[in-house]
Amino acid sequence: MRVVLCCAVALAGVLPFGALAQGRPSTVAMSCVQATRLVAGQGAIVLGTGGQTYDRFVRDRSFCEPTEIARRAFRPTRDNPQCLVGYTCYEPGRDDWLGSDF
């Protein structure tokens, strides 16, 4: 019983750090087709986009909050500097609904 308890405590201390050490997939390490398929397959996923930058990409608007809209997201991949990876969600501003003339 004591051995099991010690192992459980040791694992509890190791697991959170192991999860932090895992990197997120990066668009610049994938082909355009791979990145697009990953977003389509997951529905919503956070991907690195080069260096320390990252973003959340979605397959369609159904993965956005009710007040958000989806915007096409072009990001660099291994074989395409402007790959349509999927969409990003954002909260629209006044100009998105009324136009810039108002």
Secondary structure, DSSP 8 states (H G I E B T S, - for coil): -HHHHHHHHHHHHHHHHHHHH----BGGGS-HHHHHHHHHHHSEEEEEEETTEEEEEESSGGGS-TT-EEEEEEE--SS-TTEEEEEEEE---HHHHH-TT-
